[in-house]
Amino acid sequence: MGDLDWAVINSRLSYKRTKEQYQMRKKLWGAIDVNGNGYVSLSEITRGVRGVLNLGDVFDCRPAINRAYHYARSVAQATKKHDDDYLEFREFRFFLQALRQFFEYYQAFSRIDSGQDGRVSKEEFLSENIKQSIEPWVGPIDDMEAEFAKIDTNKGGQILFSEFVNWALEKNLDIEDDIDED
Protein backbone atom coordinates (compact mmCIF):
# COMPACT_ATOMS: atom_id res chain seq x y z
CA MET A 1 0.00 0.00 0.00
CA GLY A 2 2.99 2.27 0.34
CA ASP A 3 3.00 5.67 1.98
CA LEU A 4 -0.46 7.12 2.38
CA ASP A 5 -1.37 10.75 2.15
CA TRP A 6 -3.61 10.98 5.21
CA ALA A 7 -4.24 14.68 4.61
CA VAL A 8 -5.79 13.88 1.21
CA ILE A 9 -7.78 11.00 2.67
CA ASN A 10 -9.10 13.21 5.49
CA SER A 11 -9.99 16.04 3.10
CA ARG A 12 -12.10 13.80 0.87
CA LEU A 13 -14.02 12.01 3.63
CA SER A 14 -16.30 14.92 4.54
CA TYR A 15 -17.92 13.64 7.74
CA LYS A 16 -17.63 16.68 9.99
CA ARG A 17 -20.77 18.50 11.08
CA THR A 18 -20.10 21.77 9.29
CA LYS A 19 -22.08 23.53 6.60
CA GLU A 20 -19.15 23.27 4.16
CA GLN A 21 -18.72 19.53 4.73
CA TYR A 22 -22.48 18.97 4.50
CA GLN A 23 -22.42 20.58 1.05
CA MET A 24 -19.47 18.39 0.08
CA ARG A 25 -21.39 15.30 1.28
CA LYS A 26 -24.46 16.29 -0.75
CA LYS A 27 -22.30 16.64 -3.86
CA LEU A 28 -20.56 13.30 -3.18
CA TRP A 29 -23.88 11.61 -2.54
CA GLY A 30 -25.30 12.92 -5.80
CA ALA A 31 -22.32 11.53 -7.69
CA ILE A 32 -22.53 8.13 -5.98
CA ASP A 33 -26.33 7.80 -6.13
CA VAL A 34 -26.24 7.90 -9.93
CA ASN A 35 -29.86 6.83 -10.41
CA GLY A 36 -31.11 9.38 -7.88
CA ASN A 37 -33.31 6.97 -5.93
CA GLY A 38 -32.10 8.16 -2.51
CA TYR A 39 -30.22 5.03 -1.48
CA VAL A 40 -27.09 3.18 -2.53
CA SER A 41 -25.92 -0.41 -2.47
CA LEU A 42 -22.56 -1.69 -1.28
CA SER A 43 -21.53 -1.99 -4.93
CA GLU A 44 -22.42 1.67 -5.61
CA ILE A 45 -20.53 2.82 -2.51
CA THR A 46 -17.49 0.77 -3.50
CA ARG A 47 -17.49 2.29 -6.99
CA GLY A 48 -18.01 5.72 -5.44
CA VAL A 49 -15.00 5.38 -3.18
CA ARG A 50 -12.89 4.56 -6.20
CA GLY A 51 -14.37 6.89 -8.82
CA VAL A 52 -15.95 9.80 -6.99
CA LEU A 53 -13.78 10.15 -3.90
CA ASN A 54 -10.76 9.17 -6.00
CA LEU A 55 -9.14 7.35 -3.08
CA GLY A 56 -7.36 4.48 -4.76
CA ASP A 57 -5.61 3.46 -1.54
CA VAL A 58 -8.94 3.14 0.24
CA PHE A 59 -10.46 1.27 -2.68
CA ASP A 60 -7.68 -1.30 -2.34
CA CYS A 61 -9.07 -1.99 1.14
CA ARG A 62 -12.44 -3.45 0.25
CA PRO A 63 -12.79 -5.11 3.68
CA ALA A 64 -12.71 -1.63 5.28
CA ILE A 65 -15.34 -0.32 2.84
CA ASN A 66 -17.53 -3.35 3.39
CA ARG A 67 -17.25 -3.14 7.18
CA ALA A 68 -17.90 0.63 7.24
CA TYR A 69 -20.96 0.18 5.01
CA HIS A 70 -22.50 -2.50 7.23
CA TYR A 71 -21.52 -0.67 10.40
CA ALA A 72 -23.16 2.57 9.24
CA ARG A 73 -26.35 0.74 8.32
CA SER A 74 -26.45 -1.10 11.65
CA VAL A 75 -26.32 2.05 13.77
CA ALA A 76 -29.14 3.88 12.00
CA GLN A 77 -31.58 4.97 14.68
CA ALA A 78 -34.60 5.97 12.62
CA THR A 79 -36.89 3.77 10.59
CA LYS A 80 -35.48 3.19 7.13
CA LYS A 81 -37.45 4.19 4.07
CA HIS A 82 -35.83 1.42 2.06
CA ASP A 83 -34.65 -2.11 2.60
CA ASP A 84 -31.89 -2.60 5.18
CA ASP A 85 -29.58 -3.65 2.34
CA TYR A 86 -29.11 -0.03 1.28
CA LEU A 87 -27.46 3.05 2.71
CA GLU A 88 -29.45 6.29 2.80
CA PHE A 89 -28.09 9.84 2.80
CA ARG A 90 -28.79 10.29 6.51
CA GLU A 91 -26.35 7.41 7.16
CA PHE A 92 -23.74 8.68 4.68
CA ARG A 93 -21.89 11.01 7.08
CA PHE A 94 -21.50 8.19 9.54
CA PHE A 95 -20.34 5.87 6.73
CA LEU A 96 -17.60 8.34 5.75
CA GLN A 97 -16.49 8.66 9.36
CA ALA A 98 -16.50 4.89 9.84
CA LEU A 99 -14.63 4.45 6.56
CA ARG A 100 -11.85 6.73 7.80
CA GLN A 101 -11.60 4.81 11.06
CA PHE A 102 -11.83 1.35 9.50
CA PHE A 103 -9.30 2.29 6.84
CA GLU A 104 -6.89 3.09 9.66
CA TYR A 105 -7.72 -0.27 11.25
CA TYR A 106 -7.10 -1.98 7.92
CA GLN A 107 -3.68 -0.37 7.75
CA ALA A 108 -2.90 -1.72 11.22
CA PHE A 109 -4.30 -5.16 10.37
CA SER A 110 -2.22 -5.32 7.17
CA ARG A 111 0.93 -4.53 9.13
CA ILE A 112 0.47 -7.50 11.46
CA ASP A 113 -0.77 -9.86 8.74
CA SER A 114 2.74 -10.92 7.78
CA GLY A 115 1.40 -13.67 5.49
CA GLN A 116 -0.71 -11.08 3.61
CA ASP A 117 -3.54 -13.63 3.47
CA GLY A 118 -6.29 -11.55 5.10
CA ARG A 119 -5.97 -13.22 8.49
CA VAL A 120 -3.55 -13.23 11.39
CA SER A 121 -2.53 -16.62 12.70
CA LYS A 122 -1.71 -17.24 16.33
CA GLU A 123 1.96 -17.65 15.39
CA GLU A 124 1.96 -14.28 13.60
CA PHE A 125 0.25 -12.58 16.52
CA LEU A 126 2.56 -14.03 19.17
CA SER A 127 5.75 -12.97 17.45
CA GLU A 128 7.76 -10.34 19.35
CA ASN A 129 7.75 -7.79 16.52
CA ILE A 130 3.92 -7.84 16.47
CA LYS A 131 3.76 -6.94 20.14
CA GLN A 132 6.16 -4.06 19.49
CA SER A 133 3.89 -2.90 16.65
CA ILE A 134 0.59 -3.19 18.49
CA GLU A 135 1.45 -1.68 21.87
CA PRO A 136 2.02 1.86 20.53
CA TRP A 137 -1.47 1.67 18.98
CA VAL A 138 -3.42 0.31 21.97
CA GLY A 139 -1.15 0.44 25.04
CA PRO A 140 0.56 -2.32 26.99
CA ILE A 141 -0.56 -5.91 26.51
CA ASP A 142 0.49 -8.22 29.34
CA ASP A 143 -0.49 -11.57 27.84
CA MET A 144 -0.42 -11.77 24.04
CA GLU A 145 -1.86 -15.29 24.01
CA ALA A 146 -4.85 -14.22 26.11
CA GLU A 147 -5.26 -11.15 23.88
CA PHE A 148 -5.29 -13.37 20.79
CA ALA A 149 -8.02 -15.53 22.35
CA LYS A 150 -10.00 -12.38 23.17
CA ILE A 151 -9.79 -11.11 19.57
CA ASP A 152 -10.48 -14.51 17.94
CA THR A 153 -14.16 -14.45 18.89
CA ASN A 154 -15.20 -17.19 16.47
CA LYS A 155 -12.43 -19.45 17.89
CA GLY A 156 -11.21 -20.27 14.38
CA GLY A 157 -7.56 -20.03 15.37
CA GLN A 158 -7.02 -16.91 13.25
CA ILE A 159 -7.93 -13.26 13.58
CA LEU A 160 -10.14 -12.04 10.75
CA PHE A 161 -10.46 -8.36 9.88
CA SER A 162 -14.00 -8.19 11.27
CA GLU A 163 -12.76 -9.55 14.62
CA PHE A 164 -9.83 -7.15 14.55
CA VAL A 165 -12.19 -4.19 14.00
CA ASN A 166 -14.28 -5.12 17.04
CA TRP A 167 -11.13 -5.33 19.16
CA ALA A 168 -9.70 -2.11 17.67
CA LEU A 169 -12.93 -0.25 18.49
CA GLU A 170 -12.81 -1.53 22.07
CA LYS A 171 -9.14 -0.55 22.42
CA ASN A 172 -9.51 2.76 20.56
CA LEU A 173 -6.63 1.76 18.29
CA ASP A 174 -4.68 4.64 16.77
CA ILE A 175 -1.75 4.03 14.42
CA GLU A 176 1.11 6.43 14.89
CA ASP A 177 1.66 7.65 11.34
CA ASP A 178 -1.77 8.86 10.29
CA ILE A 179 -3.03 12.42 10.65
CA ASP A 180 -5.80 12.52 13.23
CA GLU A 181 -8.47 15.14 12.88
CA ASP A 182 -10.04 16.98 15.80
C-alpha atoms as a printed R data frame, in Angstrom:
    type eleno elety resid chain resno       x       y       z
1   ATOM     1    CA   MET     A     1   0.000   0.000   0.000
2   ATOM     2    CA   GLY     A     2   2.993   2.274   0.342
3   ATOM     3    CA   ASP     A     3   3.001   5.669   1.984
4   ATOM     4    CA   LEU     A     4  -0.457   7.116   2.379
5   ATOM     5    CA   ASP     A     5  -1.366  10.753   2.153
6   ATOM     6    CA   TRP     A     6  -3.608  10.977   5.211
7   ATOM     7    CA   ALA     A     7  -4.240  14.684   4.609
8   ATOM     8    CA   VAL     A     8  -5.794  13.883   1.212
9   ATOM     9    CA   ILE     A     9  -7.781  11.003   2.665
10  ATOM    10    CA   ASN     A    10  -9.098  13.212   5.488
11  ATOM    11    CA   SER     A    11  -9.987  16.043   3.102
12  ATOM    12    CA   ARG     A    12 -12.102  13.799   0.869
13  ATOM    13    CA   LEU     A    13 -14.017  12.015   3.626
14  ATOM    14    CA   SER     A    14 -16.304  14.915   4.545
15  ATOM    15    CA   TYR     A    15 -17.915  13.640   7.739
16  ATOM    16    CA   LYS     A    16 -17.629  16.678   9.989
17  ATOM    17    CA   ARG     A    17 -20.774  18.500  11.084
18  ATOM    18    CA   THR     A    18 -20.097  21.769   9.292
19  ATOM    19    CA   LYS     A    19 -22.084  23.526   6.599
20  ATOM    20    CA   GLU     A    20 -19.150  23.267   4.162
21  ATOM    21    CA   GLN     A    21 -18.717  19.533   4.725
22  ATOM    22    CA   TYR     A    22 -22.476  18.970   4.497
23  ATOM    23    CA   GLN     A    23 -22.424  20.580   1.053
24  ATOM    24    CA   MET     A    24 -19.474  18.385   0.084
25  ATOM    25    CA   ARG     A    25 -21.395  15.302   1.283
26  ATOM    26    CA   LYS     A    26 -24.461  16.294  -0.748
27  ATOM    27    CA   LYS     A    27 -22.303  16.642  -3.856
28  ATOM    28    CA   LEU     A    28 -20.564  13.304  -3.184
29  ATOM    29    CA   TRP     A    29 -23.881  11.609  -2.539
30  ATOM    30    CA   GLY     A    30 -25.304  12.917  -5.802
31  ATOM    31    CA   ALA     A    31 -22.322  11.534  -7.695
32  ATOM    32    CA   ILE     A    32 -22.528   8.133  -5.979
33  ATOM    33    CA   ASP     A    33 -26.332   7.804  -6.131
34  ATOM    34    CA   VAL     A    34 -26.239   7.904  -9.933
35  ATOM    35    CA   ASN     A    35 -29.864   6.830 -10.410
36  ATOM    36    CA   GLY     A    36 -31.113   9.384  -7.877
37  ATOM    37    CA   ASN     A    37 -33.309   6.968  -5.933
38  ATOM    38    CA   GLY     A    38 -32.096   8.157  -2.512
39  ATOM    39    CA   TYR     A    39 -30.221   5.031  -1.479
40  ATOM    40    CA   VAL     A    40 -27.089   3.175  -2.533
41  ATOM    41    CA   SER     A    41 -25.921  -0.410  -2.465
42  ATOM    42    CA   LEU     A    42 -22.561  -1.693  -1.284
43  ATOM    43    CA   SER     A    43 -21.535  -1.987  -4.928
44  ATOM    44    CA   GLU     A    44 -22.423   1.667  -5.611
45  ATOM    45    CA   ILE     A    45 -20.534   2.820  -2.508
46  ATOM    46    CA   THR     A    46 -17.488   0.774  -3.501
47  ATOM    47    CA   ARG     A    47 -17.490   2.285  -6.989
48  ATOM    48    CA   GLY     A    48 -18.009   5.717  -5.437
49  ATOM    49    CA   VAL     A    49 -14.998   5.385  -3.175
50  ATOM    50    CA   ARG     A    50 -12.887   4.559  -6.204
51  ATOM    51    CA   GLY     A    51 -14.368   6.888  -8.816
52  ATOM    52    CA   VAL     A    52 -15.953   9.802  -6.990
53  ATOM    53    CA   LEU     A    53 -13.781  10.151  -3.901
54  ATOM    54    CA   ASN     A    54 -10.763   9.167  -5.997
55  ATOM    55    CA   LEU     A    55  -9.144   7.352  -3.082
56  ATOM    56    CA   GLY     A    56  -7.364   4.484  -4.761
57  ATOM    57    CA   ASP     A    57  -5.611   3.459  -1.536
58  ATOM    58    CA   VAL     A    58  -8.938   3.136   0.243
59  ATOM    59    CA   PHE     A    59 -10.457   1.270  -2.678
60  ATOM    60    CA   ASP     A    60  -7.685  -1.296  -2.341
61  ATOM    61    CA   CYS     A    61  -9.071  -1.985   1.136
62  ATOM    62    CA   ARG     A    62 -12.444  -3.448   0.255
63  ATOM    63    CA   PRO     A    63 -12.789  -5.109   3.682
64  ATOM    64    CA   ALA     A    64 -12.714  -1.633   5.278
65  ATOM    65    CA   ILE     A    65 -15.338  -0.316   2.839
66  ATOM    66    CA   ASN     A    66 -17.529  -3.351   3.394
67  ATOM    67    CA   ARG     A    67 -17.251  -3.135   7.180
68  ATOM    68    CA   ALA     A    68 -17.905   0.634   7.238
69  ATOM    69    CA   TYR     A    69 -20.962   0.176   5.005
70  ATOM    70    CA   HIS     A    70 -22.496  -2.503   7.229
71  ATOM    71    CA   TYR     A    71 -21.518  -0.668  10.397
72  ATOM    72    CA   ALA     A    72 -23.157   2.571   9.239
73  ATOM    73    CA   ARG     A    73 -26.355   0.738   8.320
74  ATOM    74    CA   SER     A    74 -26.445  -1.103  11.649
75  ATOM    75    CA   VAL     A    75 -26.319   2.045  13.765
76  ATOM    76    CA   ALA     A    76 -29.142   3.880  11.999
77  ATOM    77    CA   GLN     A    77 -31.576   4.973  14.675
78  ATOM    78    CA   ALA     A    78 -34.598   5.972  12.623
79  ATOM    79    CA   THR     A    79 -36.886   3.771  10.587
80  ATOM    80    CA   LYS     A    80 -35.480   3.194   7.132
81  ATOM    81    CA   LYS     A    81 -37.452   4.187   4.069
82  ATOM    82    CA   HIS     A    82 -35.827   1.422   2.056
83  ATOM    83    CA   ASP     A    83 -34.650  -2.109   2.600
84  ATOM    84    CA   ASP     A    84 -31.889  -2.597   5.182
85  ATOM    85    CA   ASP     A    85 -29.578  -3.652   2.342
86  ATOM    86    CA   TYR     A    86 -29.112  -0.029   1.283
87  ATOM    87    CA   LEU     A    87 -27.463   3.052   2.706
88  ATOM    88    CA   GLU     A    88 -29.451   6.288   2.805
89  ATOM    89    CA   PHE     A    89 -28.090   9.845   2.802
90  ATOM    90    CA   ARG     A    90 -28.787  10.295   6.506
91  ATOM    91    CA   GLU     A    91 -26.350   7.415   7.157
92  ATOM    92    CA   PHE     A    92 -23.742   8.678   4.678
93  ATOM    93    CA   ARG     A    93 -21.894  11.012   7.083
94  ATOM    94    CA   PHE     A    94 -21.496   8.185   9.537
95  ATOM    95    CA   PHE     A    95 -20.345   5.873   6.728
96  ATOM    96    CA   LEU     A    96 -17.603   8.338   5.751
97  ATOM    97    CA   GLN     A    97 -16.493   8.664   9.364
98  ATOM    98    CA   ALA     A    98 -16.502   4.886   9.841
99  ATOM    99    CA   LEU     A    99 -14.628   4.446   6.560
100 ATOM   100    CA   ARG     A   100 -11.845   6.729   7.796
101 ATOM   101    CA   GLN     A   101 -11.604   4.813  11.055
102 ATOM   102    CA   PHE     A   102 -11.834   1.349   9.497
103 ATOM   103    CA   PHE     A   103  -9.304   2.289   6.842
104 ATOM   104    CA   GLU     A   104  -6.889   3.093   9.663
105 ATOM   105    CA   TYR     A   105  -7.719  -0.266  11.252
106 ATOM   106    CA   TYR     A   106  -7.105  -1.981   7.915
107 ATOM   107    CA   GLN     A   107  -3.680  -0.371   7.746
108 ATOM   108    CA   ALA     A   108  -2.903  -1.722  11.217
109 ATOM   109    CA   PHE     A   109  -4.299  -5.165  10.367
110 ATOM   110    CA   SER     A   110  -2.216  -5.323   7.172
111 ATOM   111    CA   ARG     A   111   0.927  -4.527   9.130
112 ATOM   112    CA   ILE     A   112   0.470  -7.498  11.461
113 ATOM   113    CA   ASP     A   113  -0.774  -9.857   8.739
114 ATOM   114    CA   SER     A   114   2.744 -10.921   7.780
115 ATOM   115    CA   GLY     A   115   1.403 -13.670   5.495
116 ATOM   116    CA   GLN     A   116  -0.705 -11.084   3.606
117 ATOM   117    CA   ASP     A   117  -3.543 -13.630   3.466
118 ATOM   118    CA   GLY     A   118  -6.286 -11.551   5.100
119 ATOM   119    CA   ARG     A   119  -5.974 -13.216   8.495
120 ATOM   120    CA   VAL     A   120  -3.549 -13.228  11.392
121 ATOM   121    CA   SER     A   121  -2.528 -16.624  12.700
122 ATOM   122    CA   LYS     A   122  -1.707 -17.237  16.333
123 ATOM   123    CA   GLU     A   123   1.957 -17.651  15.386
124 ATOM   124    CA   GLU     A   124   1.965 -14.280  13.604
125 ATOM   125    CA   PHE     A   125   0.247 -12.575  16.522
126 ATOM   126    CA   LEU     A   126   2.556 -14.034  19.173
127 ATOM   127    CA   SER     A   127   5.754 -12.968  17.452
128 ATOM   128    CA   GLU     A   128   7.760 -10.345  19.349
129 ATOM   129    CA   ASN     A   129   7.750  -7.794  16.523
130 ATOM   130    CA   ILE     A   130   3.923  -7.835  16.467
131 ATOM   131    CA   LYS     A   131   3.757  -6.936  20.144
132 ATOM   132    CA   GLN     A   132   6.157  -4.064  19.485
133 ATOM   133    CA   SER     A   133   3.888  -2.899  16.653
134 ATOM   134    CA   ILE     A   134   0.591  -3.194  18.491
135 ATOM   135    CA   GLU     A   135   1.445  -1.680  21.872
136 ATOM   136    CA   PRO     A   136   2.023   1.864  20.530
137 ATOM   137    CA   TRP     A   137  -1.466   1.668  18.982
138 ATOM   138    CA   VAL     A   138  -3.419   0.309  21.968
139 ATOM   139    CA   GLY     A   139  -1.153   0.442  25.039
140 ATOM   140    CA   PRO     A   140   0.558  -2.322  26.991
141 ATOM   141    CA   ILE     A   141  -0.565  -5.914  26.510
142 ATOM   142    CA   ASP     A   142   0.495  -8.225  29.341
143 ATOM   143    CA   ASP     A   143  -0.489 -11.570  27.837
144 ATOM   144    CA   MET     A   144  -0.422 -11.766  24.043
145 ATOM   145    CA   GLU     A   145  -1.859 -15.292  24.014
146 ATOM   146    CA   ALA     A   146  -4.854 -14.221  26.110
147 ATOM   147    CA   GLU     A   147  -5.258 -11.145  23.876
148 ATOM   148    CA   PHE     A   148  -5.294 -13.370  20.793
149 ATOM   149    CA   ALA     A   149  -8.023 -15.530  22.349
150 ATOM   150    CA   LYS     A   150 -10.000 -12.380  23.172
151 ATOM   151    CA   ILE     A   151  -9.786 -11.111  19.574
152 ATOM   152    CA   ASP     A   152 -10.481 -14.506  17.943
153 ATOM   153    CA   THR     A   153 -14.156 -14.455  18.893
154 ATOM   154    CA   ASN     A   154 -15.201 -17.188  16.471
155 ATOM   155    CA   LYS     A   155 -12.434 -19.452  17.892
156 ATOM   156    CA   GLY     A   156 -11.206 -20.267  14.382
157 ATOM   157    CA   GLY     A   157  -7.557 -20.033  15.369
158 ATOM   158    CA   GLN     A   158  -7.017 -16.907  13.250
159 ATOM   159    CA   ILE     A   159  -7.927 -13.260  13.583
160 ATOM   160    CA   LEU     A   160 -10.144 -12.035  10.755
161 ATOM   161    CA   PHE     A   161 -10.458  -8.363   9.875
162 ATOM   162    CA   SER     A   162 -14.001  -8.191  11.269
163 ATOM   163    CA   GLU     A   163 -12.761  -9.547  14.616
164 ATOM   164    CA   PHE     A   164  -9.827  -7.147  14.549
165 ATOM   165    CA   VAL     A   165 -12.187  -4.190  13.998
166 ATOM   166    CA   ASN     A   166 -14.276  -5.124  17.037
167 ATOM   167    CA   TRP     A   167 -11.126  -5.326  19.159
168 ATOM   168    CA   ALA     A   168  -9.697  -2.108  17.675
169 ATOM   169    CA   LEU     A   169 -12.933  -0.253  18.487
170 ATOM   170    CA   GLU     A   170 -12.809  -1.530  22.066
171 ATOM   171    CA   LYS     A   171  -9.141  -0.551  22.418
172 ATOM   172    CA   ASN     A   172  -9.511   2.763  20.556
173 ATOM   173    CA   LEU     A   173  -6.629   1.761  18.291
174 ATOM   174    CA   ASP     A   174  -4.677   4.636  16.773
175 ATOM   175    CA   ILE     A   175  -1.753   4.027  14.422
176 ATOM   176    CA   GLU     A   176   1.105   6.425  14.890
177 ATOM   177    CA   ASP     A   177   1.664   7.648  11.339
178 ATOM   178    CA   ASP     A   178  -1.774   8.863  10.288
179 ATOM   179    CA   ILE     A   179  -3.027  12.425  10.652
180 ATOM   180    CA   ASP     A   180  -5.799  12.515  13.232
181 ATOM   181    CA   GLU     A   181  -8.471  15.142  12.883
182 ATOM   182    CA   ASP     A   182 -10.041  16.983  15.796
